Amino acid sequence: IANNEYSLAMNEMMRPSEEVVQMAVCLRIKRVAANYFRAFLLFQKVDAEGKTIADLLKQCISADKDFTRIDIAPVLCRAEKTEENKMYCLSHGGVQDCFDTISLLKKLVIGKINQ
């Protein structure tokens, strides 16, 4: 599931920046992050108790210290809030930072699973 969502986000990011629907990519990236974290925890036979991306990362760090290399701040969209107080990446640069983070996470998780 995470790989399919990742591919969809990547395809969206390959479009010209003025055609990218940032909020859609942002939400997809958040799902991808949660799914990669859950996949790693499942592989480690650890119950994914985390309800948030930050909680899931903490669980992954407890299982494997290599996850300390993942900075999820871009994925959490700390810099921008919409009028409804929901956090989304509303700029192409912000979405690109999220995508770069997810690319690192994907590489780490797949590397751990394939060892």
N, C-alpha and C positions, 0 to 999 in steps of 0.2 A: 504494500500500500504506500509506504513512504517513498519508494523509488518511483512509483507512478505519479504521485503528487509532485515530487521533485522534478520529474520530466515536464509536467505541465507548467510548473513555475518557470523552469528554464526556457521553455518555448515562448512563454509570455515575455520573459526578459529579453529575448532575442529580437523582439519587434522594435521598430523605431520608438524612441523614448516618448514621443508625443502620443503614441498609440497604446502604451502600456497602461493597464488599469491597476494602479499602485495598490489600492485597497484590496483588490482580489488577490494579487500576488502576496501581499503581506499576510492576509488570513491563511492562504495556502501554506506559506512558509511556516507559520506558527503550528499548523497541523503536522507538517513534515517534521519539525523539530520534536514535537511530542512523540510522534510515531517512531523516529529513530531512537530516541531515548528509551521508549518502551520496548523496542526490538532488542536493544542491547540488554536491558534488564531481564527480558524473557530468556535471552540466550544464556545469561548468567544464572538463570533460575531464581531470580529475585522478584518478589511481588512488587509490581509498579504501583506503589501506594500514592505517589504524587498526583495531586490534582492540577498543579500548575507546571509550566515549563521549568521554572526555577526549582521547584520541589523535585522534579524528575532528574534535573541535572545534579542536585545534591545526592540523590540516590546513586546515580552513575559514578560520581566522584567517590562515594563510599565503597563502591565495588571495584573501581579502577582509577587510580590517581591521574592517569593520562587525560581524563576529562577536565582537569583543571585548566587545560590549554584552551578550552572552549569558552569564549566570552559571549554570553547570550544577550548582553545589553542591547545590541542592535535589534535583535528579534523581539525584545520586550518593548521596543518603541518608546523609550523613556523620554525622548525629546519632544514628542508631538502628541497632542490630544485633540480629539474632535469636539464639537460642541456638546456631544452627549457623554463626554468624559471617557470615551473608549479610545484605546491607543492603537493607532494605525500609522504605518509609514506612508506619508502623503507626498513624498518627493521621490524622484527616480533614484537619486543618490542614496536615500535612506533605504529604499528597497534593495538596491545593489549591495549595500552593507549587509543586510539581512541574508541575501542570497549567498554572499561570500562566506558568512558564518555557517550557513546550512551546508555549503559545499565542504567545509572543513569537518563538520560533524558527520556528514555522510562518509567521507573518507575514513575517519576514525572508527566509526561503528562497523563499516564493512570490513575494514582491516582487522578489527578485533574478532569479528565473527568468522572470518576466513583463516584465522591463524591455525 
